[in-house]
Amino acid sequence: MIAMTLLGEVSVVQGCISGWAGWTDRPGAPVELFVWFDGRFFGRLLADEHRPDLGPGGGGDGHATFDLPVPRALVDGQAHELRMADGDGRMLPGTPRTIHATDCADHVLPTDTPSDGEDVVMLAIARDEGRYIEEWIAHHHGLGIGRFVIYDNDSSDGMAQRLGGNPRLAGIVEVVPWPAGAFDPAEGPQRPAYRDAMSRLGRSGWVAILDLDEFLVLKHDSSIHSMLRRYRDLSGITIPWKVFGSSGLAARDDRLVTERFHYAMPAPLTKTIARQMLLAEPIMHHHSMIERPIADELRRPLYVPDRGPVPSYRSAQINHYFTKSREEWAEKRQRGRAGMPRGAPGFQRSEAQFYSHDQCIEFDRWIDRHAWTTRAALDRLFPGHVGAELARHPPLLPGTDRN
Protein backbone atom coordinates (compact mmCIF):
# COMPACT_ATOMS: atom_id res chain seq x y z
CA MET A 1 0.00 0.00 0.00
CA ILE A 2 1.42 3.36 -1.06
CA ALA A 3 1.43 5.98 1.68
CA MET A 4 -0.62 9.04 0.82
CA THR A 5 1.39 12.28 0.80
CA LEU A 6 -0.08 15.77 0.96
CA LEU A 7 1.49 18.04 -1.66
CA GLY A 8 1.19 21.80 -1.96
CA GLU A 9 2.49 25.20 -1.01
CA VAL A 10 1.31 28.36 0.70
CA SER A 11 2.23 32.03 0.39
CA VAL A 12 1.09 35.35 1.83
CA VAL A 13 0.87 38.31 -0.55
CA GLN A 14 -0.94 41.62 0.03
CA GLY A 15 -3.11 40.38 2.85
CA CYS A 16 -4.17 37.11 1.23
CA ILE A 17 -3.04 33.59 2.08
CA SER A 18 -3.03 31.50 -1.09
CA GLY A 19 -1.66 28.24 -2.36
CA TRP A 20 -2.60 24.79 -3.58
CA ALA A 21 -3.00 21.31 -2.16
CA GLY A 22 -3.24 17.80 -3.62
CA TRP A 23 -2.67 14.14 -2.78
CA THR A 24 -0.14 11.88 -4.49
CA ASP A 25 -2.57 8.98 -4.87
CA ARG A 26 -5.72 10.96 -5.68
CA PRO A 27 -4.86 13.49 -8.39
CA GLY A 28 -7.72 15.85 -9.05
CA ALA A 29 -9.54 15.14 -5.76
CA PRO A 30 -10.05 18.42 -3.84
CA VAL A 31 -8.39 18.64 -0.43
CA GLU A 32 -10.29 19.98 2.57
CA LEU A 33 -7.88 22.01 4.69
CA PHE A 34 -8.24 23.02 8.33
CA VAL A 35 -6.72 26.32 9.44
CA TRP A 36 -5.28 27.39 12.80
CA PHE A 37 -3.88 30.75 13.88
CA ASP A 38 -1.76 30.71 17.05
CA GLY A 39 -3.12 27.29 17.95
CA ARG A 40 -6.76 28.43 17.71
CA PHE A 41 -8.95 26.75 15.12
CA PHE A 42 -10.14 29.33 12.61
CA GLY A 43 -12.07 27.38 9.99
CA ARG A 44 -11.80 25.15 6.96
CA LEU A 45 -11.64 25.59 3.21
CA LEU A 46 -11.72 23.47 0.07
CA ALA A 47 -8.73 23.69 -2.27
CA ASP A 48 -10.69 23.38 -5.51
CA GLU A 49 -10.18 26.59 -7.51
CA HIS A 50 -8.52 26.24 -10.91
CA ARG A 51 -4.94 27.18 -11.81
CA PRO A 52 -3.90 26.13 -15.33
CA ASP A 53 -0.21 25.62 -14.55
CA LEU A 54 -0.98 22.85 -12.04
CA GLY A 55 -0.96 19.40 -13.62
CA PRO A 56 -0.32 15.77 -12.72
CA GLY A 57 2.78 16.73 -10.74
CA GLY A 58 0.74 19.01 -8.52
CA GLY A 59 -2.99 19.57 -8.50
CA GLY A 60 -4.10 16.81 -10.86
CA ASP A 61 -6.58 18.52 -13.18
CA GLY A 62 -5.58 21.96 -11.86
CA HIS A 63 -8.56 22.43 -9.55
CA ALA A 64 -6.50 22.59 -6.37
CA THR A 65 -5.92 26.21 -5.32
CA PHE A 66 -7.32 28.29 -2.46
CA ASP A 67 -7.40 31.88 -1.25
CA LEU A 68 -7.94 33.06 2.32
CA PRO A 69 -8.00 36.75 3.38
CA VAL A 70 -5.86 37.38 6.45
CA PRO A 71 -8.20 37.96 9.44
CA ARG A 72 -8.41 41.55 10.62
CA ALA A 73 -7.49 40.47 14.16
CA LEU A 74 -3.99 39.59 12.95
CA VAL A 75 -3.27 43.13 11.79
CA ASP A 76 -1.89 44.11 15.19
CA GLY A 77 1.86 44.52 14.73
CA GLN A 78 2.61 41.06 16.10
CA ALA A 79 3.83 37.80 14.57
CA HIS A 80 1.33 34.92 14.36
CA GLU A 81 1.63 31.23 13.59
CA LEU A 82 -0.34 29.75 10.68
CA ARG A 83 -0.96 26.02 10.42
CA MET A 84 -2.89 24.22 7.69
CA ALA A 85 -3.56 20.48 7.58
CA ASP A 86 -5.89 17.93 6.01
CA GLY A 87 -8.46 15.99 8.01
CA ASP A 88 -5.89 13.38 9.06
CA GLY A 89 -3.49 15.95 10.45
CA ARG A 90 -0.98 15.96 7.58
CA MET A 91 0.55 19.43 7.47
CA LEU A 92 0.43 21.37 4.21
CA PRO A 93 3.98 21.97 2.94
CA GLY A 94 4.99 25.50 3.85
CA THR A 95 3.25 25.38 7.23
CA PRO A 96 3.61 25.96 10.08
CA ARG A 97 4.82 29.42 9.17
CA THR A 98 4.93 32.83 10.76
CA ILE A 99 2.60 35.54 9.51
CA HIS A 100 3.94 39.04 10.10
CA ALA A 101 1.90 42.21 10.37
CA THR A 102 3.67 43.55 7.27
CA ASP A 103 2.07 40.69 5.30
CA CYS A 104 -1.40 41.48 6.60
CA ALA A 105 -2.91 44.28 4.56
CA ASP A 106 -6.45 45.06 5.67
CA HIS A 107 -8.17 43.13 2.86
CA VAL A 108 -10.72 41.14 4.82
CA LEU A 109 -13.75 42.48 2.96
CA PRO A 110 -14.24 42.72 -0.81
CA THR A 111 -12.11 45.44 -2.38
CA ASP A 112 -14.36 45.57 -5.43
CA THR A 113 -16.32 48.71 -4.51
CA PRO A 114 -19.41 50.00 -6.32
CA SER A 115 -19.26 52.72 -8.88
CA ASP A 116 -21.47 55.82 -8.49
CA GLY A 117 -25.12 54.85 -8.18
CA GLU A 118 -24.44 51.10 -8.14
CA ASP A 119 -24.56 50.42 -4.41
CA VAL A 120 -26.78 47.65 -3.01
CA VAL A 121 -29.15 47.87 -0.05
CA MET A 122 -30.61 44.80 1.66
CA LEU A 123 -34.25 44.92 2.83
CA ALA A 124 -35.76 42.40 5.24
CA ILE A 125 -38.50 41.95 7.82
CA ALA A 126 -37.79 39.87 10.91
CA ARG A 127 -39.33 38.73 14.16
CA ASP A 128 -37.33 37.07 16.96
CA GLU A 129 -34.33 36.34 14.72
CA GLY A 130 -31.73 37.62 17.18
CA ARG A 131 -29.96 34.28 17.24
CA TYR A 132 -29.34 34.38 13.49
CA ILE A 133 -29.33 37.98 12.31
CA GLU A 134 -25.68 38.75 13.11
CA GLU A 135 -24.40 35.94 10.89
CA TRP A 136 -26.86 36.96 8.16
CA ILE A 137 -25.68 40.59 8.22
CA ALA A 138 -22.00 39.58 8.38
CA HIS A 139 -22.34 37.17 5.45
CA HIS A 140 -23.92 39.75 3.15
CA HIS A 141 -21.70 42.59 4.37
CA GLY A 142 -18.79 40.34 3.41
CA LEU A 143 -20.23 40.18 -0.11
CA GLY A 144 -20.11 43.97 -0.31
CA ILE A 145 -23.59 45.04 0.82
CA GLY A 146 -23.05 48.23 2.78
CA ARG A 147 -26.56 49.07 3.98
CA PHE A 148 -29.34 47.04 5.61
CA VAL A 149 -32.91 48.18 6.31
CA ILE A 150 -34.54 45.72 8.70
CA TYR A 151 -38.18 45.97 9.78
CA ASP A 152 -38.62 44.61 13.30
CA ASN A 153 -42.04 42.97 13.53
CA ASP A 154 -42.68 42.99 17.30
CA SER A 155 -39.64 40.94 18.30
CA SER A 156 -39.49 39.86 21.93
CA ASP A 157 -35.91 38.51 21.96
CA GLY A 158 -34.09 41.86 22.11
CA MET A 159 -33.00 41.70 18.46
CA ALA A 160 -33.75 45.35 17.70
CA GLN A 161 -32.14 46.60 20.90
CA ARG A 162 -28.90 44.70 20.25
CA LEU A 163 -28.65 45.97 16.71
CA GLY A 164 -29.56 49.52 17.64
CA GLY A 165 -27.13 49.53 20.57
CA ASN A 166 -24.15 48.33 18.53
CA PRO A 167 -22.05 51.39 17.57
CA ARG A 168 -20.23 49.37 14.88
CA LEU A 169 -23.47 49.21 12.88
CA ALA A 170 -23.87 52.99 12.61
CA GLY A 171 -24.49 53.88 8.98
CA ILE A 172 -24.77 50.18 8.06
CA VAL A 173 -27.94 48.83 9.72
CA GLU A 174 -31.19 50.75 10.09
CA VAL A 175 -33.84 49.08 12.27
CA VAL A 176 -37.43 50.19 11.59
CA PRO A 177 -40.01 49.36 14.31
CA TRP A 178 -42.96 47.59 12.68
CA PRO A 179 -45.53 46.82 15.39
CA ALA A 180 -48.98 45.41 14.76
CA GLY A 181 -50.54 48.88 14.57
CA ALA A 182 -48.34 49.95 11.65
CA PHE A 183 -50.18 47.88 9.03
CA ASP A 184 -53.57 46.45 8.16
CA PRO A 185 -53.82 43.18 10.12
CA ALA A 186 -55.87 41.68 7.31
CA GLU A 187 -52.87 42.03 4.98
CA GLY A 188 -50.11 40.95 7.35
CA PRO A 189 -46.82 42.76 8.03
CA GLN A 190 -44.58 41.82 5.09
CA ARG A 191 -45.88 43.55 1.96
CA PRO A 192 -46.84 46.76 3.82
CA ALA A 193 -43.30 46.89 5.20
CA TYR A 194 -41.86 46.57 1.71
CA ARG A 195 -44.09 49.39 0.46
CA ASP A 196 -43.12 51.59 3.39
CA ALA A 197 -39.46 50.94 2.62
CA MET A 198 -39.80 52.58 -0.81
CA SER A 199 -39.52 55.99 0.85
CA ARG A 200 -36.41 54.96 2.81
CA LEU A 201 -34.37 53.20 0.15
CA GLY A 202 -33.85 56.01 -2.34
CA ARG A 203 -34.00 55.55 -6.09
CA SER A 204 -30.40 54.79 -7.05
CA GLY A 205 -28.53 51.52 -7.07
CA TRP A 206 -30.03 48.10 -6.37
CA VAL A 207 -32.20 46.54 -3.67
CA ALA A 208 -32.08 42.89 -2.58
CA ILE A 209 -34.99 41.57 -0.51
CA LEU A 210 -34.16 38.42 1.42
CA ASP A 211 -35.48 36.71 4.53
CA LEU A 212 -33.25 35.92 7.49
CA ASP A 213 -32.97 32.24 6.45
CA GLU A 214 -31.79 33.14 2.93
CA PHE A 215 -28.11 33.63 2.07
CA LEU A 216 -26.81 34.82 -1.29
CA VAL A 217 -23.99 32.67 -2.69
CA LEU A 218 -21.71 33.93 -5.47
CA LYS A 219 -19.94 31.08 -7.22
CA HIS A 220 -17.38 33.03 -9.26
CA ASP A 221 -17.56 36.72 -8.29
CA SER A 222 -15.63 38.33 -5.46
CA SER A 223 -18.50 40.68 -4.55
CA ILE A 224 -22.09 41.41 -5.39
CA HIS A 225 -20.97 44.51 -7.29
CA SER A 226 -18.83 42.55 -9.72
CA MET A 227 -21.80 40.27 -10.44
CA LEU A 228 -24.29 43.11 -10.95
CA ARG A 229 -22.00 44.98 -13.34
CA ARG A 230 -22.73 42.27 -15.91
CA TYR A 231 -26.45 43.03 -15.68
CA ARG A 232 -26.52 46.82 -15.85
CA ASP A 233 -29.00 46.70 -18.72
CA LEU A 234 -31.57 44.68 -16.75
CA SER A 235 -34.28 46.01 -14.44
CA GLY A 236 -33.61 43.12 -12.08
CA ILE A 237 -32.00 39.71 -11.87
CA THR A 238 -33.58 36.64 -10.31
CA ILE A 239 -31.46 34.30 -8.18
CA PRO A 240 -32.79 30.72 -7.72
CA TRP A 241 -33.32 28.98 -4.42
CA LYS A 242 -31.56 25.90 -3.14
CA VAL A 243 -33.63 24.63 -0.21
CA PHE A 244 -31.50 23.22 2.62
CA GLY A 245 -32.98 20.70 5.02
CA SER A 246 -31.97 19.55 8.48
CA SER A 247 -28.93 17.50 7.37
CA GLY A 248 -30.15 15.01 9.98
CA LEU A 249 -29.57 17.38 12.91
CA ALA A 250 -32.09 17.18 15.74
CA ALA A 251 -30.76 19.97 17.97
CA ARG A 252 -29.19 23.38 17.55
CA ASP A 253 -25.49 23.84 18.28
CA ASP A 254 -23.13 26.81 18.42
CA ARG A 255 -21.86 26.67 14.85
CA LEU A 256 -22.95 29.18 12.26
CA VAL A 257 -25.98 28.23 10.19
CA THR A 258 -23.83 28.19 7.06
CA GLU A 259 -21.45 25.68 8.69
CA ARG A 260 -24.12 23.22 9.78
CA PHE A 261 -26.29 22.44 6.76
CA HIS A 262 -24.86 21.18 3.47
CA TYR A 263 -27.61 18.99 2.00
CA ALA A 264 -30.18 20.58 -0.28
CA MET A 265 -32.57 20.26 -3.18
CA PRO A 266 -33.21 22.56 -6.15
CA ALA A 267 -36.36 24.67 -6.01
CA PRO A 268 -38.32 26.59 -8.66
CA LEU A 269 -38.72 29.79 -6.62
CA THR A 270 -36.33 32.73 -6.83
CA LYS A 271 -35.55 36.05 -5.16
CA THR A 272 -34.86 39.24 -7.08
CA ILE A 273 -32.21 41.96 -6.93
CA ALA A 274 -33.81 44.96 -8.64
CA ARG A 275 -32.89 48.43 -9.81
CA GLN A 276 -34.55 50.83 -7.39
CA MET A 277 -35.32 53.47 -10.03
CA LEU A 278 -37.37 50.91 -11.99
CA LEU A 279 -39.12 49.33 -9.00
CA ALA A 280 -42.87 49.96 -8.95
CA GLU A 281 -43.70 47.71 -5.99
CA PRO A 282 -41.46 45.28 -4.11
CA ILE A 283 -43.05 41.85 -3.77
CA MET A 284 -41.75 38.76 -2.01
CA HIS A 285 -40.28 36.90 -5.00
CA HIS A 286 -40.79 38.83 -8.25
CA HIS A 287 -41.27 42.59 -8.08
CA SER A 288 -43.55 44.80 -10.12
CA MET A 289 -41.27 46.85 -12.38
CA ILE A 290 -41.92 50.15 -14.15
CA GLU A 291 -40.43 48.92 -17.42
CA ARG A 292 -38.67 45.86 -18.80
CA PRO A 293 -39.22 42.46 -17.20
CA ILE A 294 -36.74 41.02 -14.78
CA ALA A 295 -34.56 38.18 -16.07
CA ASP A 296 -32.39 35.36 -14.78
CA GLU A 297 -28.60 35.06 -15.02
CA LEU A 298 -28.94 33.73 -18.61
CA ARG A 299 -31.00 36.85 -19.48
CA ARG A 300 -34.17 34.84 -19.95
CA PRO A 301 -37.08 37.27 -19.24
CA LEU A 302 -39.54 36.32 -16.54
CA TYR A 303 -42.94 37.48 -17.77
CA VAL A 304 -45.09 35.17 -15.61
CA PRO A 305 -43.68 34.72 -12.08
CA ASP A 306 -45.02 31.20 -11.53
CA ARG A 307 -43.95 29.96 -14.97
CA GLY A 308 -40.28 30.76 -15.07
CA PRO A 309 -37.60 28.82 -16.94
CA VAL A 310 -35.71 25.90 -15.42
CA PRO A 311 -33.42 27.52 -12.80
CA SER A 312 -29.80 28.18 -13.76
CA TYR A 313 -27.26 27.87 -10.94
CA ARG A 314 -24.14 28.77 -12.92
CA SER A 315 -23.11 31.97 -11.15
CA ALA A 316 -25.27 32.42 -8.05
CA GLN A 317 -27.90 30.88 -5.81
CA ILE A 318 -29.90 31.64 -2.68
CA ASN A 319 -29.26 29.13 0.09
CA HIS A 320 -32.66 28.90 1.79
CA TYR A 321 -32.18 27.29 5.22
CA PHE A 322 -35.86 26.51 5.50
CA THR A 323 -35.97 23.91 8.27
CA LYS A 324 -32.61 24.05 10.08
CA SER A 325 -32.55 21.42 12.85
CA ARG A 326 -35.64 19.74 14.27
CA GLU A 327 -35.44 21.94 17.36
CA GLU A 328 -35.21 25.12 15.30
CA TRP A 329 -38.06 24.03 13.05
CA ALA A 330 -40.35 23.85 16.08
CA GLU A 331 -39.35 27.42 16.99
CA LYS A 332 -39.95 28.60 13.42
CA ARG A 333 -43.46 27.15 13.43
CA GLN A 334 -44.16 28.98 16.67
CA ARG A 335 -43.06 32.34 15.21
CA GLY A 336 -45.49 32.04 12.32
CA ARG A 337 -45.20 33.43 8.81
CA ALA A 338 -44.29 37.09 8.27
CA GLY A 339 -46.32 37.34 5.09
CA MET A 340 -49.65 36.41 6.70
CA PRO A 341 -51.91 37.95 9.36
CA ARG A 342 -51.51 36.40 12.80
CA GLY A 343 -54.17 33.78 13.36
CA ALA A 344 -55.01 33.38 9.67
CA PRO A 345 -55.21 29.86 8.20
CA GLY A 346 -51.66 28.83 7.34
CA PHE A 347 -50.05 31.44 9.64
CA GLN A 348 -48.41 28.59 11.53
CA ARG A 349 -46.64 26.22 9.17
CA SER A 350 -47.79 22.61 9.04
CA GLU A 351 -45.58 19.77 10.22
CA ALA A 352 -45.82 18.30 6.72
CA GLN A 353 -43.73 21.22 5.42
CA PHE A 354 -40.75 19.95 7.36
CA TYR A 355 -40.76 16.66 5.47
CA SER A 356 -41.46 18.25 2.07
CA HIS A 357 -38.47 20.59 2.49
CA ASP A 358 -36.11 18.14 4.20
CA GLN A 359 -35.20 16.47 0.91
CA CYS A 360 -31.43 16.24 1.25
CA ILE A 361 -30.61 15.04 -2.27
CA GLU A 362 -27.54 17.20 -3.05
CA PHE A 363 -24.33 17.88 -1.13
CA ASP A 364 -23.67 21.59 -1.60
CA ARG A 365 -20.72 23.46 -0.10
CA TRP A 366 -20.59 26.49 -2.40
CA ILE A 367 -21.20 28.83 0.52
CA ASP A 368 -17.86 27.80 2.05
CA ARG A 369 -16.10 30.12 -0.39
CA HIS A 370 -17.56 33.03 1.63
CA ALA A 371 -16.60 31.67 5.06
CA TRP A 372 -13.58 33.96 5.41
CA THR A 373 -15.33 37.22 4.58
CA THR A 374 -18.22 36.22 6.86
CA ARG A 375 -15.88 35.57 9.78
CA ALA A 376 -13.99 38.79 9.09
CA ALA A 377 -17.24 40.76 9.12
CA LEU A 378 -18.30 39.03 12.35
CA ASP A 379 -14.98 40.02 13.95
CA ARG A 380 -15.46 43.58 12.83
CA LEU A 381 -19.17 44.12 13.51
CA PHE A 382 -20.02 41.54 16.19
CA PRO A 383 -16.81 40.60 18.05
CA GLY A 384 -18.73 38.81 20.81
CA HIS A 385 -20.84 36.70 18.50
CA VAL A 386 -21.37 33.20 19.87
CA GLY A 387 -21.48 31.56 16.45
CA ALA A 388 -18.08 32.96 15.56
CA GLU A 389 -16.57 30.08 17.52
CA LEU A 390 -16.62 26.57 16.09
CA ALA A 391 -18.89 23.95 17.48
CA ARG A 392 -18.36 21.92 20.59
CA HIS A 393 -15.65 19.62 19.20
CA PRO A 394 -13.48 21.45 16.63
CA PRO A 395 -10.74 19.54 14.83
CA LEU A 396 -7.56 19.08 16.82
CA LEU A 397 -4.46 21.12 16.18
CA PRO A 398 -2.00 18.73 14.47
CA GLY A 399 0.30 17.13 16.99
CA THR A 400 -2.13 17.38 19.94
CA ASP A 401 -4.45 14.94 21.69
CA ARG A 402 -7.98 15.53 22.90
CA ASN A 403 -8.24 15.30 26.69
Disulfide bonds with the S-S distance in Angstrom:
none
